């Protein structure tokens, strides 16, 4: 009987391990302030400088820090961030034109990851730049957010941790950073010039 219980526990532990591909999308807040700019904006490249594989997002970890469930994105993180900025600009009434030669938003992804040991945590840090035609940088600023969800006393940790709950936490953190950037009056002024 004891061998059967141990075998069953090993099967459950192995079944809980693995990599899950998830998508991250931007959804605007219920109320968003429209931008005054009528000029089209190009969303350029967001360079991924995280030092991780292009699709790596994070992991649900066991008590010893060992990864039990790994999260990867369905697209490169640099593409996800660019699409989030384009969607957020459109939500604010700004025309996004990939061929626009005037103003571009580009950036560097310094951090974009999530982890769960007990509570779920999402971390995003982006350097955002507004670049004029000719490559002149009009504006540059770092934006970051950390979001912690859940309780320290939970049964939904470790092998019982939800990949989707951790994805939602990271998605909300990315949305917070994109909204901070695009609602910044200095960045909006740089887009209007």
C-alpha positions, 0 to 999 in steps of 0.5 A, a space after each residue: 500500500 505504501 509503495 502505491 501511495 508513493 508511486 501515485 504521489 510521484 505521478 502527480 508531481 511529474 504531471 504538475 511539472 512542465 512548460 505552458 505557453 500563454 498569451 499576454 494581451 492589453 485591455 484598456 482601463 474602463 476610462 481612458 483619457 484621450 490624447 490630444 495628438 492627431 499625428 500618427 505614431 509608429 510603434 518601433 522595436 522594443 529590445 529585450 535585454 532581460 537576459 532570458 530566452 525571448 519567450 520566457 515569462 516565469 515559473 511557479 516554484 516549489 518550496 526550495 525554489 525549484 521550477 514546477 511549472 514554467 510559463 512561456 509566451 506564445 510570441 517573443 516578449 518584445 513583440 508582445 510589448 510592442 503590440 500592447 503599446 499599439 493597442 494602448 495608443 489606439 485606445 487613447 485615440 492615437 492613429 498607429 501607422 507602421 509606416 509613419 516616418 514622423 514620431 516613433 515609440 521605442 524602448 528596452 525591456 529591462 524586466 518582464 517576469 513573474 513568479 509564484 512560490 506562495 503569492 503571485 508576483 509580476 514585475 515589469 520595467 521598461 525604458 520608453 523613448 519617443 524618437 523624432 524623424 531623423 533619430 532625435 530622441 525627444 523623450 526617455 524615461 523608465 517605467 516600472 511596476 510590481 504587482 503581488 496577488 494572493 495570500 501567504 496562506 494558500 493551498 494554490 501554491 506549488 504543484 497546485 498553483 494556477 498558471 492562468 492566475 500567474 499569467 493574469 498577474 503579469 498581464 495586469 502588471 504590463 498593463 499598469 506600466 503601459 498605462 503609466 507611460 502613455 498617460 505621462 504628460 511629458 511623454 504625451 507632449 513629446 508625441 505632439 511635437 
